[in-house]
């Protein structure tokens, strides 16, 4: 089993719906599927249409560490890679859920940060989880059913912090999240906005959904 690789990222290949990192380690090029949001993609590309596209990563020439999960099938081997051991471990827990394959687990980790995804599962927030492409209500409920308890324990032992929402009333937070999701904002953007706006004393004094939504939209438009 390969726990991690450390090498030079020489290419990022888009093979819809997959994103593959070519990592050179001591003269050997490893193909590692990664969450698309992990490594930044520059503007220069090779390829056209809807097929394969190849990018030179912006941090080429800099060694990076990739924590890997190795999946062996009858006809080939696949390596999945993540920036931290915790994300790799969460991926392993996700693919252990009934009906959750590697691509759906990658999609979940690509939609949310580690802290956000764990919090959404523990807090049974199906409305947030279904924002992930390919995840419907029943799938979200199954993930929660099978992982809620063990992720609650794992978050403590792995010292994974909860997203800082500062004790915002859950009803208000849900209204804010659903409204912003409907407006097209990404879950990661929304949680970042809520965390930032908790520092605003005016919102703490007058915690209404409308004020939080207006403030969040204003902050997001400036970010």
C-alpha positions in Angstrom: 0.0 0.0 0.0 1.4 3.4 -0.9 0.8 5.9 1.9 2.1 9.0 0.2 4.2 10.2 -2.6 6.5 13.2 -2.7 7.6 14.6 -6.0 7.4 17.2 -8.7 3.9 17.9 -10.2 4.6 17.9 -14.0 1.1 17.9 -15.4 -2.6 18.1 -14.6 -4.8 16.3 -17.0 -8.6 16.8 -17.3 -10.3 13.6 -18.4 -13.9 14.5 -17.7 -15.1 13.9 -15.1 -11.7 13.1 -13.7 -8.7 15.3 -12.9 -5.4 13.5 -12.9 -2.1 14.7 -11.5 1.2 13.4 -13.1 3.6 13.4 -10.2 7.3 12.6 -11.0 9.0 10.7 -8.1 12.7 9.8 -8.7 12.2 9.6 -12.5 8.9 7.7 -12.4 5.7 9.5 -13.4 2.7 8.4 -11.3 -0.9 9.1 -12.4 -2.9 10.2 -9.4 -6.6 11.2 -9.5 -7.2 14.3 -7.3 -10.1 16.6 -6.4 -10.1 19.3 -9.1 -10.1 22.2 -6.7 -6.8 21.1 -5.0 -4.2 22.3 -7.4 -4.6 25.7 -9.2 -4.9 25.5 -13.0 -3.1 28.1 -15.1 -4.7 29.7 -18.2 -2.4 27.9 -20.7 -3.9 24.6 -21.9 -3.3 21.9 -24.5 -6.2 20.1 -26.0 -9.6 21.2 -27.2 -13.3 20.4 -27.1 -14.8 18.3 -24.4 -12.0 15.7 -24.3 -8.7 15.5 -22.5 -7.0 18.7 -21.6 -3.5 19.0 -20.2 -2.2 21.8 -17.9 1.2 22.7 -16.6 0.7 23.2 -12.8 1.5 26.6 -11.4 3.8 25.1 -8.8 5.8 22.9 -11.2 9.4 22.5 -10.0 8.3 22.5 -6.3 8.1 19.2 -4.5 4.7 18.4 -3.1 3.4 15.6 -0.8 0.4 13.6 -2.0 -1.4 11.3 0.5 -2.7 8.4 -1.5 -5.3 5.7 -1.5 -4.6 2.7 -3.7 -7.4 0.9 -5.4 -6.7 -2.4 -7.2 -9.0 -3.8 -9.7 -8.8 -6.9 -11.9 -7.4 -5.0 -14.9 -5.6 -2.0 -13.4 -4.6 0.0 -10.3 -5.8 3.5 -9.5 -4.2 6.0 -7.1 -6.3 8.7 -5.5 -4.4 11.6 -4.0 -5.1 14.3 -1.4 -3.3 17.2 0.1 -3.6 15.9 3.7 -3.8 12.6 5.4 -7.1 13.6 7.0 -8.7 14.2 3.6 -7.4 10.8 2.5 -8.8 9.2 5.6 -12.2 10.8 5.1 -12.2 9.6 1.5 -11.7 6.1 2.8 -14.6 6.5 5.2 -16.9 7.8 2.5 -16.2 4.9 0.0 -17.1 2.5 2.8 -20.7 3.8 2.8 -23.1 1.6 0.9 -23.5 2.8 -2.7 -20.7 5.5 -2.5 -18.0 5.0 -5.0 -14.7 6.8 -5.4 -16.0 9.4 -7.9 -18.9 10.4 -5.6 -16.5 10.6 -2.7 -14.1 12.8 -4.7 -17.1 15.1 -5.7 -18.0 15.5 -2.0 -14.4 16.4 -1.1 -14.2 18.8 -4.1 -17.4 20.6 -3.1 -16.6 21.2 0.5 -13.6 21.7 2.7 -12.8 18.9 5.1 -14.2 20.8 8.1 -17.4 21.7 6.2 -18.1 18.2 4.9 -17.6 16.6 8.4 -19.8 19.3 10.0 -22.5 18.8 7.4 -22.6 15.0 8.0 -22.5 15.3 11.8 -25.2 18.0 11.9 -27.4 15.9 9.5 -27.5 18.8 7.0 -28.9 17.0 3.9 -29.8 20.3 2.3 -26.1 21.2 2.1 -24.9 17.7 1.1 -27.2 17.5 -1.9 -25.5 20.5 -3.4 -22.8 18.0 -4.4 -23.2 16.9 -8.1 -24.6 13.3 -8.0 -25.7 13.4 -4.4 -29.5 13.2 -3.9 -31.5 13.3 -0.7 -31.5 9.5 -0.2 -27.8 9.3 -0.8 -27.2 12.2 1.7 -29.3 10.5 4.3 -27.4 7.2 3.9 -24.1 9.0 4.3 -25.4 10.6 7.5 -26.8 7.4 8.8 -23.6 5.4 8.3 -21.0 8.1 9.2 -22.5 10.5 11.7 -21.4 8.7 14.8 -18.0 7.6 13.7 -17.2 11.0 12.2 -18.1 12.7 15.5 -15.5 10.5 17.2 -13.0 10.8 14.4 -13.2 14.6 14.4 -12.2 14.6 18.1 -9.3 12.1 17.8 -8.0 13.7 14.6 -8.4 17.2 16.0 -10.5 18.4 13.1 -11.9 21.8 14.0 -15.6 22.6 13.4 -16.3 25.4 10.9 -16.3 28.7 12.8 -19.9 29.9 12.6 -19.8 31.5 16.0 -22.9 30.0 17.5 -25.2 31.4 14.8 -28.8 30.3 15.4 -29.2 27.1 13.3 -32.5 28.3 11.8 -30.9 31.5 10.6 -27.9 29.7 9.3 -30.0 27.3 7.3 -32.0 30.2 5.8 -28.8 32.0 4.8 -27.2 28.9 3.3 -30.3 27.8 1.3 -30.9 31.4 0.0 -27.2 31.8 -1.1 -27.2 28.3 -2.6 -30.3 29.2 -4.6 -28.4 32.3 -5.9 -25.6 30.1 -7.2 -22.9 30.5 -4.6 -20.7 27.5 -3.7 -21.0 25.9 -0.3 -17.4 26.7 0.5 -18.0 30.4 -0.3 -21.1 30.5 1.9 -19.4 29.0 4.9 -16.4 31.4 4.5 -18.8 34.3 4.4 -20.7 33.2 7.5 -17.4 32.7 9.4 -16.2 36.1 8.4 -19.5 37.9 9.2 -19.6 36.5 12.7 -17.0 39.2 13.5 -19.5 41.9 12.7 -21.1 43.1 16.0 -24.1 44.7 14.2 -25.2 41.2 13.0 -24.7 39.8 16.4 -27.0 42.4 17.9 -29.6 42.0 15.2 -29.5 38.4 14.0 -32.2 38.3 11.3 -31.9 36.1 8.2 -32.5 39.1 5.9 -29.6 41.0 7.4 -27.2 38.1 7.3 -28.2 37.3 3.7 -27.6 41.0 2.6 -24.3 41.1 4.4 -23.2 37.8 3.0 -24.0 38.9 -0.6 -22.2 42.1 -0.1 -19.1 40.4 1.3 -19.1 37.7 -1.4 -19.4 40.3 -4.2 -16.3 42.1 -2.9 -14.2 38.9 -2.3 
